[in-house]
Amino acid sequence: MADSKIAIIGTGLIGASVGLNLMARKDRQYEVVGIDRSRQNARAAKEMGAVDRTVRYLDEGVEGASMIVLAVPASAAEELLAAMEPHVSPGTIITDTCSTKSSFMRKAEEVFGNNVSVIGGHPMAGSERSGPSAASVDLFKGAAWAITPSAVARESSVRVVIGLIESAGAVPIYIDPAEHDEIVAAVSHVPLLLSVALFKLVRDSACWEDAEQLAGPGFRDMTRLVMGDPEMATGIVSTNRPAILSWLRRYQGELDTIIEALEISDEETERLAEGIELPKDGEESAGATADALIGSLFDRARLERFVFDDRIVGRQVPKDGAETPRAGDVMAQMFIGAYLYGRLKEQLNRGEQREKEAALRRGEPPKR
Amino acid sequence: MADSKIAIIGTGLIGASVGLNLMARKDRQYEVVGIDRSRQNARAAKEMGAVDRTVRYLDEGVEGASMIVLAVPASAAEELLAAMEPHVSPGTIITDTCSTKSSFMRKAEEVFGNNVSVIGGHPMAGSERSGPSAASVDLFKGAAWAITPSAVARESSVRVVIGLIESAGAVPIYIDPAEHDEIVAAVSHVPLLLSVALFKLVRDSACWEDAEQLAGPGFRDMTRLVMGDPEMATGIVSTNRPAILSWLRRYQGELDTIIEALEISDEETERLAEGIELPKDGEESAGATADALIGSLFDRARLERFVFDDRIVGRQVPKDGAETPRAGDVMAQMFIGAYLYGRLKEQLNRGEQREKEAALRRGEPPKR
């Protein structure tokens, strides 16, 4: 029936959404096979048309696959690499959707050496709902999708993964695994922990019964991440601890600054209320300075946040992402990233350039 | 033309949205007058039909008004109370939409004594956009709207404000001003500060250029509050410092717990990597315990957060909020909160009961 086979391991929110995009391709000459240790998830994915068929065992699923998409939590992905290795044929393309990349890429290179092209991937999209029932063909539209090809990955294979990403309407971002993990710790993992801490604080407080009544959209947004897949959450923490720790400590520093400013104003407010130490005319009070500090903090952050928002809204999916792929086997069919590949190379070079500059600023000798 | 007049002072996001709801009332026998120190805001509110007309000066605006709605930042509201006092006729209803209530109510009682009914209000709704252009007749639908009547406020006046709230599709919550400020510090003010701290941390970091590329919906939600009205933000901080400080310090405590757990696992991971101190079979390692701790933290928070979500979605607007008000003068016309008033009294009593219990737990002697 089909020239080739794509295996999706893990048919939850992300895996099933990838499947829906693969199944939606016109004139596709590949079949999509789903594997999930939860038979319920696998069945649901099949029923919603996210896969052509499901198989129960890993070996059966990956044997003869031209491409394998690992859409499972980071913790599980590494064990699966070793388990599938005997059944993966040389030249196969392996990609994943894990939230961390360094340890996955290390493990993948250790397991597969030069035999297969491992191209790590991380779509920066999700939902507080998990499982295939939450999957959508639009989940990745306009989202960034980090890719981390192994040193030995073939260019043609990288282009195939780029084709997959573009056809899902996402924007591929070429990045080094360590740099990726450092950044997602800041934009994804730490926000998740902050969200959990805020919800726990208020939920466990004596005034929860009233807080629950009064909580508005702000509190809901700031605690929405708590509803994400907990297995993914713990997977993140167990595979990206050092980066998360370093950002969390710096975050505590930001809070210290705010707290100190509030303490100054607060003490002074109390003293003024008691009629002590009224500032002389024209003399600026410490409290006023602290308020000004917080005011300017808000103003600057607000401006920059609007700039950021405009950039995101302005982020467009490359035109050729929409093109109907040309016929041929699955590889050729997804072979639509040619000019983009060049663009990504440039990104990589810019990245290296920035890294060089940063290293120099840190006073480190330039690397060869 | 109209039997009476309602003055909205401040025709920004909230004021104009209140206006749109007042203007939407069928057979209304009142006119809505808007005042804003920004003539542009006032003009915009008039053009979008949020007010019948605008006046330039406060005295002209409040003179002869049956109800005055103060929709300005907390910091500005208190000055306005004093400024309008000579022009407010006895029996007028004054309500506001400020984010903090204690200091506003104190000031209002000081300025007006027994002459007018001051019923503080705080709709728990908003948007990252500010100004009348962001206003909507639906802004308050399903939202909680805290009300804090002064001790001398007449029941009939309280019912009028309840009518205003219900006709906007919101749910009135009867609460003590100090309790309100304590709670909004947790569900609104601290989340805002956490949001600013997170955005500043990442924005000012060396990897912003890449972070901006990779940031997904999670980061956007967790920093969305940064785009709110900065004047409101600073107003909050200047009128609710002690409560904010106390919650922020407790929040840091929550982060400390998470950081400590991560540090334990991290150290152990490193030691294991170096082949040192491998835990004996069957003996649980400190790292495993820490991971389990974080895992259970996630699981519990997640469960509770879903429960919370269901409650919010389930929150229904009282049926009578939709009823067409009966004819008569503006007061009678908005006189639609009879049974609700009783319900709110119960809320208040429950609140007092909880407060008594809390005080007893703190070992304080019961108040008279």
Interface residues (C-beta under 8 A of the other chain):
Chain A: M124 A125 G126 A143 A144 A146 I173 I175 E179 H180 E182 I183 V184 A186 V187 S188 V190 P191 L192 L193 L194 S195 V196 A197 L198 F199 K200 L201 V202 R203 S205 A206 C207 E209 D210 A211 E212 Q213 L214 A215 G216 P217 G218 F219 R220 D221 M222 T223 R224 L225 V226 M227 G228 P230 A233 T234 V237 S238 R241 P242 I244 L245 W247 L248 R249 R250 Y251 Q252 E254 L255 I258 I259 L262 E263 S265 D266 T269 D291 I294 G295 L297 F298 D299 R300 A301 R302 E304 R305 F306 F308 D309 R311 I312 G351 R354 A358
Chain B: M124 A125 G126 A143 A144 A146 I173 I175 E179 H180 E182 I183 V184 A186 V187 S188 V190 P191 L192 L193 L194 S195 V196 A197 L198 F199 K200 L201 V202 R203 S205 A206 C207 E209 D210 A211 E212 Q213 L214 A215 G216 P217 G218 F219 R220 D221 M222 T223 R224 L225 V226 M227 G228 P230 A233 T234 V237 S238 R241 P242 I244 L245 W247 L248 R249 R250 Y251 Q252 E254 L255 D256 I258 I259 L262 E263 S265 D266 T269 D291 I294 G295 L297 F298 D299 R300 A301 R302 E304 R305 F306 F308 D309 R311 I312 G351 R354 A358
